[in-house]
Amino acid sequence: MDEKLLAFFAMILLFTAMGFLFGFILKSWLISRKKGNLEEKLSQMRVDAQNEIASLQEKANTEAQKVRSDARFETERSHEEIVKKENRLQEKESALDNRQSSLDETEASQRKKNLEIEKKEQVIEDKLEKIDTLLSEISEMTPDEAKQELLQTIEKESQEMLFSRTNKLEDKNNKQLEQSAKEILVTAIQRYGNAVDNDIMSTYVNIGDDEIKGKIIGKEGRNIKAFEKYSGVQLLIDETPGQITISSFDPIRRAVAKTALDNLIIDGRIQPARIEELIEEAKLSINETVIAQGKKAVAECDIQGLPNELLEIVGRLYYRYSFGQNVLQHSIEMVHIAKILATEVGADVEVAKTAALLHDIGKAVDHELEGSHVEIGRRMLQKFGIDERVIKAMQAHHEEYPYETIESRIVQTADAISSARPGARSDNADMYVQKLEGLERIAQTIEGVEDAYAVSAGREIRIFVDPTSVNDFQASKIAKKVAKQIESEVKYPGEIKVIVIREKRTIEFAR
Protein backbone atom coordinates (compact mmCIF):
# COMPACT_ATOMS: atom_id res chain seq x y z
CA MET A 1 0.00 0.00 0.00
CA ASP A 2 2.78 2.40 0.89
CA GLU A 3 4.65 1.53 -2.26
CA LYS A 4 1.56 2.23 -4.38
CA LEU A 5 1.03 5.55 -2.63
CA LEU A 6 4.64 6.48 -3.16
CA ALA A 7 4.40 5.48 -6.80
CA PHE A 8 1.26 7.61 -7.17
CA PHE A 9 2.95 10.65 -5.63
CA ALA A 10 5.97 10.05 -7.81
CA MET A 11 3.82 10.03 -10.91
CA ILE A 12 2.09 13.27 -9.78
CA LEU A 13 5.48 14.90 -9.28
CA LEU A 14 6.63 13.65 -12.64
CA PHE A 15 3.55 15.00 -14.46
CA THR A 16 3.86 18.29 -12.55
CA ALA A 17 7.47 18.62 -13.59
CA MET A 18 6.57 17.79 -17.18
CA GLY A 19 3.79 20.40 -17.07
CA PHE A 20 6.19 23.05 -15.81
CA LEU A 21 8.69 22.08 -18.48
CA PHE A 22 6.05 22.19 -21.24
CA GLY A 23 4.81 25.57 -19.99
CA PHE A 24 8.37 26.92 -19.93
CA ILE A 25 9.00 25.67 -23.47
CA LEU A 26 5.68 27.12 -24.71
CA LYS A 27 6.38 30.45 -23.04
CA SER A 28 9.86 30.57 -24.52
CA TRP A 29 8.42 29.85 -27.98
CA LEU A 30 5.78 32.55 -27.63
CA ILE A 31 8.38 35.06 -26.42
CA SER A 32 10.64 34.17 -29.34
CA ARG A 33 7.76 34.53 -31.82
CA LYS A 34 6.70 37.86 -30.35
CA LYS A 35 10.27 39.06 -30.45
CA GLY A 36 10.46 38.09 -34.12
CA ASN A 37 7.28 40.04 -34.87
CA LEU A 38 8.60 43.07 -33.01
CA GLU A 39 11.89 42.91 -34.89
CA GLU A 40 9.98 42.63 -38.16
CA LYS A 41 7.82 45.65 -37.23
CA LEU A 42 10.88 47.62 -36.15
CA SER A 43 12.55 46.77 -39.44
CA GLN A 44 9.45 47.88 -41.38
CA MET A 45 9.28 51.10 -39.32
CA ARG A 46 12.93 51.78 -40.13
CA VAL A 47 12.20 51.31 -43.85
CA ASP A 48 9.11 53.56 -43.63
CA ALA A 49 11.06 56.22 -41.69
CA GLN A 50 13.87 56.13 -44.25
CA ASN A 51 11.33 56.47 -47.09
CA GLU A 52 9.62 59.37 -45.33
CA ILE A 53 12.99 61.06 -44.65
CA ALA A 54 13.89 60.65 -48.32
CA SER A 55 10.52 62.08 -49.36
CA LEU A 56 10.88 65.03 -46.98
CA GLN A 57 14.42 65.66 -48.22
CA GLU A 58 13.20 65.62 -51.84
CA LYS A 59 10.31 67.97 -50.98
CA ALA A 60 12.65 70.26 -49.03
CA ASN A 61 15.07 70.34 -51.96
CA THR A 62 12.20 71.19 -54.32
CA GLU A 63 10.92 73.96 -52.00
CA ALA A 64 14.43 75.31 -51.55
CA GLN A 65 14.96 75.35 -55.31
CA LYS A 66 11.63 77.17 -55.77
CA VAL A 67 12.51 79.69 -53.03
CA ARG A 68 15.90 80.28 -54.64
CA SER A 69 14.24 80.71 -58.04
CA ASP A 70 11.63 83.12 -56.65
CA ALA A 71 14.30 85.04 -54.76
CA ARG A 72 16.44 85.26 -57.89
CA PHE A 73 13.45 86.49 -59.92
CA GLU A 74 12.46 89.03 -57.24
CA THR A 75 16.08 90.22 -57.00
CA GLU A 76 16.29 90.69 -60.77
CA ARG A 77 12.94 92.50 -60.83
CA SER A 78 13.97 94.76 -57.94
CA HIS A 79 17.26 95.45 -59.67
CA GLU A 80 15.44 96.43 -62.89
CA GLU A 81 13.13 98.77 -60.95
CA ILE A 82 16.11 100.32 -59.14
CA VAL A 83 17.89 100.84 -62.48
CA LYS A 84 14.77 102.47 -63.95
CA LYS A 85 14.38 104.75 -60.91
CA GLU A 86 18.07 105.68 -61.07
CA ASN A 87 17.71 106.52 -64.76
CA ARG A 88 14.68 108.72 -64.04
CA LEU A 89 16.53 110.43 -61.17
CA GLN A 90 19.53 111.04 -63.41
CA GLU A 91 17.29 112.58 -66.07
CA LYS A 92 15.64 114.83 -63.47
CA GLU A 93 19.06 115.81 -62.04
CA SER A 94 20.31 116.56 -65.54
CA ALA A 95 17.29 118.78 -66.21
CA LEU A 96 17.77 120.57 -62.89
CA ASP A 97 21.50 121.00 -63.56
CA ASN A 98 20.74 122.51 -66.97
CA ARG A 99 18.22 124.90 -65.49
CA GLN A 100 20.59 125.84 -62.66
CA SER A 101 23.37 126.41 -65.19
CA SER A 102 21.07 128.70 -67.17
CA LEU A 103 20.15 130.63 -64.02
CA ASP A 104 23.85 130.93 -63.05
CA GLU A 105 24.69 132.29 -66.50
CA THR A 106 21.84 134.82 -66.28
CA GLU A 107 22.97 135.89 -62.81
CA ALA A 108 26.59 136.26 -63.93
CA SER A 109 25.48 138.30 -66.93
CA GLN A 110 23.41 140.56 -64.68
CA ARG A 111 26.33 141.08 -62.28
CA LYS A 112 28.56 141.95 -65.23
CA LYS A 113 26.03 144.52 -66.44
CA ASN A 114 25.75 146.00 -62.95
CA LEU A 115 29.53 146.41 -62.79
CA GLU A 116 29.52 148.10 -66.18
CA ILE A 117 26.76 150.47 -65.03
CA GLU A 118 28.69 151.29 -61.85
CA LYS A 119 31.82 152.03 -63.90
CA LYS A 120 29.88 154.28 -66.27
CA GLU A 121 28.30 156.07 -63.31
CA GLN A 122 31.76 156.66 -61.84
CA VAL A 123 33.03 158.01 -65.17
CA ILE A 124 30.02 160.36 -65.38
CA GLU A 125 30.62 161.61 -61.83
CA ASP A 126 34.28 162.30 -62.62
CA LYS A 127 33.31 164.21 -65.76
CA LEU A 128 30.70 166.19 -63.84
CA GLU A 129 33.28 167.24 -61.27
CA LYS A 130 35.61 168.39 -64.04
CA ILE A 131 32.79 170.28 -65.75
CA ASP A 132 31.85 171.95 -62.44
CA THR A 133 35.39 173.10 -61.97
CA LEU A 134 35.68 174.37 -65.54
CA LEU A 135 32.35 176.18 -65.41
CA SER A 136 33.30 177.86 -62.16
CA GLU A 137 36.46 179.13 -63.79
CA ILE A 138 34.93 180.51 -67.02
CA SER A 139 31.55 181.73 -65.78
CA GLU A 140 30.10 183.71 -63.00
CA MET A 141 27.65 180.88 -62.05
CA THR A 142 28.04 179.08 -58.78
CA PRO A 143 28.88 175.34 -58.93
CA ASP A 144 25.33 174.43 -57.90
CA GLU A 145 23.80 176.57 -60.65
CA ALA A 146 26.15 175.16 -63.25
CA LYS A 147 25.47 171.62 -62.11
CA GLN A 148 21.71 172.15 -62.30
CA GLU A 149 21.90 173.55 -65.82
CA LEU A 150 24.21 170.77 -66.96
CA LEU A 151 21.93 168.10 -65.51
CA GLN A 152 18.92 169.56 -67.28
CA THR A 153 20.83 169.54 -70.55
CA ILE A 154 21.98 165.93 -70.08
CA GLU A 155 18.50 164.86 -69.03
CA LYS A 156 16.93 166.33 -72.15
CA GLU A 157 19.51 164.74 -74.42
CA SER A 158 19.41 161.32 -72.69
CA GLN A 159 15.69 161.05 -72.02
CA GLU A 160 14.91 159.24 -75.29
CA MET A 161 17.94 156.97 -74.92
CA LEU A 162 16.99 156.06 -71.32
CA PHE A 163 13.38 155.39 -72.30
CA SER A 164 14.47 153.03 -75.10
CA ARG A 165 16.93 151.26 -72.79
CA THR A 166 14.27 150.82 -70.12
CA ASN A 167 11.81 149.28 -72.59
CA LYS A 168 14.46 146.83 -73.78
CA LEU A 169 15.26 145.77 -70.23
CA GLU A 170 11.56 145.29 -69.41
CA ASP A 171 11.01 143.21 -72.56
CA LYS A 172 14.03 141.08 -71.72
CA ASN A 173 12.92 140.52 -68.11
CA ASN A 174 9.38 139.62 -69.25
CA LYS A 175 10.78 137.08 -71.70
CA GLN A 176 12.98 135.58 -68.99
CA LEU A 177 10.04 135.34 -66.58
CA GLU A 178 7.85 133.78 -69.26
CA GLN A 179 10.56 131.25 -70.09
CA SER A 180 10.99 130.37 -66.40
CA ALA A 181 7.22 129.89 -66.02
CA LYS A 182 7.15 127.62 -69.08
CA GLU A 183 10.04 125.56 -67.69
CA ILE A 184 8.25 125.12 -64.36
CA LEU A 185 5.00 124.03 -66.06
CA VAL A 186 6.81 121.64 -68.40
CA THR A 187 8.70 120.14 -65.46
CA ALA A 188 5.43 119.62 -63.55
CA ILE A 189 3.78 117.95 -66.54
CA GLN A 190 6.80 115.71 -67.22
CA ARG A 191 7.15 114.63 -63.59
CA TYR A 192 3.52 113.56 -63.34
CA GLY A 193 1.80 111.77 -66.18
CA ASN A 194 -1.29 109.63 -65.58
CA ALA A 195 -3.41 107.43 -67.83
CA VAL A 196 -6.92 108.65 -68.62
CA ASP A 197 -9.83 106.25 -68.23
CA ASN A 198 -12.89 107.30 -70.23
CA ASP A 199 -15.00 104.14 -69.88
CA ILE A 200 -18.11 105.89 -68.57
CA MET A 201 -21.04 104.12 -70.21
CA SER A 202 -20.45 100.33 -70.04
CA THR A 203 -19.17 97.70 -67.64
CA TYR A 204 -18.45 94.11 -68.60
CA VAL A 205 -18.95 90.91 -66.58
CA ASN A 206 -17.11 87.81 -67.77
CA ILE A 207 -18.90 84.45 -67.51
CA GLY A 208 -17.27 81.07 -67.95
CA ASP A 209 -20.28 79.35 -69.50
CA ASP A 210 -22.79 80.85 -71.94
CA GLU A 211 -25.50 78.70 -70.37
CA ILE A 212 -25.54 81.11 -67.43
CA LYS A 213 -27.01 83.72 -69.79
CA GLY A 214 -30.18 81.62 -70.03
CA LYS A 215 -30.49 81.54 -66.25
CA ILE A 216 -30.00 85.30 -66.04
CA ILE A 217 -32.74 85.85 -68.65
CA GLY A 218 -35.08 83.44 -66.83
CA LYS A 219 -38.42 82.03 -67.87
CA GLU A 220 -40.14 84.50 -70.20
CA GLY A 221 -37.42 87.02 -69.29
CA ARG A 222 -38.60 87.50 -65.69
CA ASN A 223 -35.09 87.43 -64.17
CA ILE A 224 -33.54 90.01 -66.48
CA LYS A 225 -36.62 92.24 -66.13
CA ALA A 226 -36.35 92.07 -62.33
CA PHE A 227 -32.62 92.80 -62.46
CA GLU A 228 -33.05 95.83 -64.72
CA LYS A 229 -35.94 97.11 -62.59
CA TYR A 230 -34.13 96.95 -59.24
CA SER A 231 -30.72 98.12 -60.55
CA GLY A 232 -31.79 100.77 -63.10
CA VAL A 233 -29.34 99.49 -65.74
CA GLN A 234 -29.71 97.67 -69.05
CA LEU A 235 -28.18 94.21 -69.56
CA LEU A 236 -26.91 93.41 -73.06
CA ILE A 237 -26.75 89.60 -73.15
CA ASP A 238 -26.00 88.55 -76.73
CA GLU A 239 -23.55 91.24 -77.88
CA THR A 240 -20.27 89.53 -76.88
CA PRO A 241 -19.63 85.78 -76.33
CA GLY A 242 -18.56 85.01 -72.78
CA GLN A 243 -19.56 88.48 -71.54
CA ILE A 244 -22.55 90.41 -70.28
CA THR A 245 -22.54 94.17 -70.86
CA ILE A 246 -24.00 96.45 -68.19
CA SER A 247 -25.07 99.71 -69.83
CA SER A 248 -25.90 102.90 -67.89
CA PHE A 249 -24.69 106.50 -67.78
CA ASP A 250 -24.68 106.36 -63.94
CA PRO A 251 -21.39 104.78 -62.70
CA ILE A 252 -22.85 103.97 -59.27
CA ARG A 253 -25.70 102.00 -60.82
CA ARG A 254 -23.20 100.11 -62.98
CA ALA A 255 -21.02 99.32 -59.96
CA VAL A 256 -24.02 98.08 -57.96
CA ALA A 257 -25.22 95.98 -60.91
CA LYS A 258 -21.78 94.43 -61.51
CA THR A 259 -21.35 93.50 -57.84
CA ALA A 260 -24.84 91.99 -57.67
CA LEU A 261 -24.42 90.10 -60.97
CA ASP A 262 -21.06 88.64 -59.91
CA ASN A 263 -22.61 87.45 -56.64
CA LEU A 264 -25.63 85.99 -58.47
CA ILE A 265 -23.40 83.97 -60.78
CA ILE A 266 -21.41 82.65 -57.81
CA ASP A 267 -24.55 81.92 -55.78
CA GLY A 268 -26.38 80.18 -58.64
CA ARG A 269 -29.86 80.89 -57.22
CA ILE A 270 -31.04 83.30 -59.91
CA GLN A 271 -34.64 84.32 -59.32
CA PRO A 272 -36.38 87.70 -58.70
CA ALA A 273 -36.43 87.59 -54.89
CA ARG A 274 -32.73 86.67 -54.72
CA ILE A 275 -31.91 89.35 -57.32
CA GLU A 276 -33.57 92.05 -55.22
CA GLU A 277 -31.77 90.86 -52.08
CA LEU A 278 -28.31 90.84 -53.69
CA ILE A 279 -28.81 94.27 -55.28
CA GLU A 280 -29.58 95.72 -51.83
CA GLU A 281 -26.45 94.04 -50.46
CA ALA A 282 -24.44 95.44 -53.37
CA LYS A 283 -25.63 98.98 -52.54
CA LEU A 284 -24.29 98.57 -48.99
CA SER A 285 -21.02 97.21 -50.40
CA ILE A 286 -20.67 100.23 -52.71
CA ASN A 287 -21.09 102.54 -49.68
CA GLU A 288 -18.16 100.75 -48.04
CA THR A 289 -16.18 101.16 -51.27
CA VAL A 290 -16.91 104.91 -51.23
CA ILE A 291 -15.38 105.24 -47.73
CA ALA A 292 -12.39 103.10 -48.70
CA GLN A 293 -11.75 105.18 -51.86
CA GLY A 294 -11.84 108.39 -49.83
CA LYS A 295 -9.28 107.06 -47.35
CA LYS A 296 -7.13 105.68 -50.18
CA ALA A 297 -7.12 109.04 -52.00
CA VAL A 298 -6.11 110.95 -48.86
CA ALA A 299 -3.37 108.42 -48.12
CA GLU A 300 -2.03 108.58 -51.69
CA CYS A 301 -1.95 112.39 -51.54
CA ASP A 302 -0.41 112.39 -48.02
CA ILE A 303 -2.98 114.83 -46.62
CA GLN A 304 -3.70 114.83 -42.88
CA GLY A 305 -6.43 116.19 -40.65
CA LEU A 306 -9.57 115.80 -42.78
CA PRO A 307 -12.70 114.66 -40.85
CA ASN A 308 -14.14 111.19 -41.61
CA GLU A 309 -17.41 112.67 -42.90
CA LEU A 310 -15.46 114.63 -45.52
CA LEU A 311 -13.48 111.52 -46.51
CA GLU A 312 -16.75 109.76 -47.34
CA ILE A 313 -17.78 112.67 -49.59
CA VAL A 314 -14.35 112.58 -51.27
CA GLY A 315 -14.91 108.86 -51.92
CA ARG A 316 -18.15 109.65 -53.77
CA LEU A 317 -16.08 111.39 -56.45
CA TYR A 318 -14.82 107.91 -57.43
CA TYR A 319 -18.20 107.41 -59.10
CA ARG A 320 -18.50 110.92 -60.59
CA TYR A 321 -17.37 111.99 -64.06
CA SER A 322 -16.91 115.46 -65.52
CA PHE A 323 -16.79 115.66 -69.33
CA GLY A 324 -15.85 111.97 -69.36
CA GLN A 325 -13.01 112.37 -66.82
CA ASN A 326 -13.19 110.62 -63.46
CA VAL A 327 -13.40 113.42 -60.86
CA LEU A 328 -11.48 111.63 -58.09
CA GLN A 329 -8.70 110.59 -60.45
CA HIS A 330 -8.60 114.18 -61.79
CA SER A 331 -8.39 115.58 -58.22
CA ILE A 332 -5.56 113.22 -57.21
CA GLU A 333 -3.67 114.14 -60.37
CA MET A 334 -4.13 117.81 -59.52
CA VAL A 335 -2.68 117.23 -56.03
CA HIS A 336 0.60 115.91 -57.48
CA ILE A 337 0.82 118.73 -60.03
CA ALA A 338 -0.01 121.39 -57.38
CA LYS A 339 2.65 119.96 -55.07
CA ILE A 340 5.31 120.29 -57.78
CA LEU A 341 4.25 123.83 -58.69
CA ALA A 342 4.04 124.97 -55.06
CA THR A 343 7.50 123.59 -54.38
CA GLU A 344 8.95 125.36 -57.44
CA VAL A 345 7.51 128.79 -56.62
CA GLY A 346 7.85 128.60 -52.81
CA ALA A 347 4.12 128.48 -51.96
CA ASP A 348 2.46 126.57 -49.08
CA VAL A 349 2.56 122.97 -50.33
CA GLU A 350 0.01 121.57 -47.84
CA VAL A 351 -2.57 124.26 -48.60
CA ALA A 352 -2.12 123.76 -52.36
CA LYS A 353 -2.42 119.96 -52.07
CA THR A 354 -5.52 120.05 -49.86
CA ALA A 355 -7.25 122.65 -52.02
CA ALA A 356 -6.48 120.66 -55.17
CA LEU A 357 -8.00 117.48 -53.71
CA LEU A 358 -11.13 119.30 -52.48
CA HIS A 359 -11.60 121.74 -55.38
CA ASP A 360 -14.45 119.67 -56.93
CA ILE A 361 -15.91 118.33 -53.66
CA GLY A 362 -19.21 120.04 -54.47
CA LYS A 363 -19.70 117.71 -57.47
CA ALA A 364 -20.26 114.81 -55.06
CA VAL A 365 -23.57 116.34 -53.94
CA ASP A 366 -24.42 118.92 -56.62
CA HIS A 367 -27.37 116.78 -57.73
CA GLU A 368 -28.81 117.08 -54.20
CA LEU A 369 -28.24 120.79 -53.43
CA GLU A 370 -28.87 124.09 -55.21
CA GLY A 371 -25.98 126.17 -56.55
CA SER A 372 -22.77 125.66 -58.51
CA HIS A 373 -20.36 122.95 -57.37
CA VAL A 374 -17.87 125.65 -56.30
CA GLU A 375 -20.40 127.36 -54.01
CA ILE A 376 -21.60 124.01 -52.64
CA GLY A 377 -17.98 123.03 -51.97
CA ARG A 378 -17.27 126.33 -50.16
CA ARG A 379 -20.25 125.89 -47.84
CA MET A 380 -19.32 122.28 -47.19
CA LEU A 381 -15.70 123.07 -46.28
CA GLN A 382 -16.81 125.92 -44.01
CA LYS A 383 -19.21 123.54 -42.29
CA PHE A 384 -16.39 121.08 -41.56
CA GLY A 385 -14.08 123.84 -40.31
CA ILE A 386 -11.45 123.54 -43.05
CA ASP A 387 -8.64 126.12 -43.04
CA GLU A 388 -9.75 129.40 -44.66
CA ARG A 389 -6.57 129.42 -46.78
CA VAL A 390 -7.66 126.12 -48.36
CA ILE A 391 -11.12 127.53 -49.12
CA LYS A 392 -9.62 130.64 -50.75
CA ALA A 393 -7.33 128.44 -52.85
CA MET A 394 -10.11 126.12 -54.11
CA GLN A 395 -12.90 128.64 -54.72
CA ALA A 396 -11.14 130.49 -57.57
CA HIS A 397 -10.39 127.58 -59.91
CA HIS A 398 -13.30 128.60 -62.20
CA GLU A 399 -12.76 132.34 -61.55
CA GLU A 400 -16.07 132.64 -59.69
CA TYR A 401 -14.01 134.27 -56.92
CA PRO A 402 -10.88 136.44 -57.21
CA TYR A 403 -7.35 135.04 -56.85
CA GLU A 404 -6.54 136.06 -53.28
CA THR A 405 -3.44 133.88 -52.76
CA ILE A 406 -0.69 132.32 -54.84
CA GLU A 407 -2.10 128.90 -53.91
CA SER A 408 -5.40 129.80 -55.64
CA ARG A 409 -3.51 130.41 -58.90
CA ILE A 410 -1.63 127.12 -58.44
CA VAL A 411 -4.90 125.19 -58.06
CA GLN A 412 -6.35 126.86 -61.17
CA THR A 413 -3.18 126.07 -63.14
CA ALA A 414 -3.15 122.42 -61.97
CA ASP A 415 -6.83 122.12 -62.95
CA ALA A 416 -6.06 123.46 -66.43
CA ILE A 417 -3.08 121.11 -66.89
CA SER A 418 -5.02 118.02 -65.79
CA SER A 419 -8.18 118.72 -67.78
CA ALA A 420 -6.58 120.12 -70.94
CA ARG A 421 -4.39 117.09 -71.75
CA PRO A 422 -5.42 115.37 -75.04
CA GLY A 423 -8.09 112.74 -74.40
CA ALA A 424 -8.69 113.75 -70.79
CA ARG A 425 -12.16 115.17 -71.36
CA SER A 426 -15.00 114.91 -73.83
CA ASP A 427 -17.66 117.59 -74.15
CA ASN A 428 -19.92 115.17 -76.05
CA ALA A 429 -19.84 112.65 -73.20
CA ASP A 430 -20.84 115.24 -70.62
CA MET A 431 -23.65 116.57 -72.84
CA TYR A 432 -24.88 113.00 -73.30
CA VAL A 433 -24.94 112.35 -69.53
CA GLN A 434 -26.72 115.66 -68.92
CA LYS A 435 -29.35 114.70 -71.48
CA LEU A 436 -30.04 111.36 -69.76
CA GLU A 437 -30.14 113.00 -66.33
CA GLY A 438 -32.59 115.54 -67.74
CA LEU A 439 -34.88 112.76 -68.99
CA GLU A 440 -34.92 111.12 -65.55
CA ARG A 441 -35.46 114.47 -63.82
CA ILE A 442 -38.55 115.18 -65.94
CA ALA A 443 -40.17 111.92 -64.83
CA GLN A 444 -39.13 112.24 -61.17
CA THR A 445 -40.90 115.57 -60.78
CA ILE A 446 -44.32 113.96 -61.34
CA GLU A 447 -46.30 112.94 -58.26
CA GLY A 448 -46.53 109.19 -57.70
CA VAL A 449 -43.25 108.35 -59.48
CA GLU A 450 -40.83 106.32 -57.33
CA ASP A 451 -37.91 105.82 -59.75
CA ALA A 452 -37.05 106.61 -63.35
CA TYR A 453 -34.20 105.12 -65.38
CA ALA A 454 -33.02 106.26 -68.84
CA VAL A 455 -31.68 103.27 -70.81
CA SER A 456 -30.85 102.27 -74.40
CA ALA A 457 -28.66 105.36 -74.90
CA GLY A 458 -31.57 107.64 -74.04
CA ARG A 459 -34.01 106.06 -76.48
CA GLU A 460 -36.11 104.61 -73.65
CA ILE A 461 -37.13 105.76 -70.17
CA ARG A 462 -38.62 103.36 -67.62
CA ILE A 463 -40.79 104.89 -64.90
CA PHE A 464 -41.78 102.97 -61.75
CA VAL A 465 -44.84 104.34 -59.93
CA ASP A 466 -46.29 103.77 -56.47
CA PRO A 467 -49.11 101.21 -56.97
CA THR A 468 -50.95 102.40 -53.82
CA SER A 469 -51.35 105.98 -55.04
CA VAL A 470 -51.41 105.48 -58.84
CA ASN A 471 -53.96 103.28 -60.60
CA ASP A 472 -53.75 101.90 -64.14
CA PHE A 473 -55.59 104.87 -65.65
CA GLN A 474 -53.32 107.37 -63.87
CA ALA A 475 -50.25 105.39 -65.00
CA SER A 476 -51.36 105.84 -68.60
CA LYS A 477 -51.80 109.57 -68.02
CA ILE A 478 -48.31 109.81 -66.52
CA ALA A 479 -46.82 108.15 -69.62
CA LYS A 480 -48.57 110.65 -71.92
CA LYS A 481 -47.59 113.60 -69.68
CA VAL A 482 -43.91 112.61 -69.61
CA ALA A 483 -43.89 112.07 -73.39
CA LYS A 484 -45.34 115.53 -74.04
CA GLN A 485 -42.96 117.17 -71.57
CA ILE A 486 -39.97 115.49 -73.24
CA GLU A 487 -41.20 116.67 -76.66
CA SER A 488 -41.40 120.28 -75.43
CA GLU A 489 -38.17 120.41 -73.35
CA VAL A 490 -35.65 118.02 -74.92
CA LYS A 491 -34.07 118.06 -78.36
CA TYR A 492 -33.36 114.55 -79.69
CA PRO A 493 -33.24 112.59 -82.96
CA GLY A 494 -35.76 109.81 -83.62
CA GLU A 495 -38.14 108.89 -80.79
CA ILE A 496 -38.01 108.11 -77.06
CA LYS A 497 -40.11 105.27 -75.66
CA VAL A 498 -41.80 106.05 -72.32
CA ILE A 499 -42.67 102.95 -70.24
CA VAL A 500 -44.64 103.27 -66.99
CA ILE A 501 -44.49 100.17 -64.76
CA ARG A 502 -47.04 99.69 -61.98
CA GLU A 503 -46.35 96.58 -59.92
CA LYS A 504 -48.31 95.83 -56.76
CA ARG A 505 -46.79 93.62 -54.10
CA THR A 506 -48.79 92.16 -51.19
CA ILE A 507 -46.91 90.70 -48.20
CA GLU A 508 -48.31 88.58 -45.36
CA PHE A 509 -46.60 86.56 -42.62
CA ALA A 510 -47.62 83.09 -41.43
CA ARG A 511 -46.92 82.66 -37.73
Beta strands, then each sheet from edge to edge (+ up, - down):
strand 1: 202-206
strand 2: 234-236
strand 3: 243-247
strand 4: 321-322
strand 5: 325-326
strand 6: 449-455
strand 7: 460-465
strand 8: 497-501
sheet 1: 1+ 3- 2+
sheet 2: 4+ 5-
sheet 3: 6+ 7- 8-
end
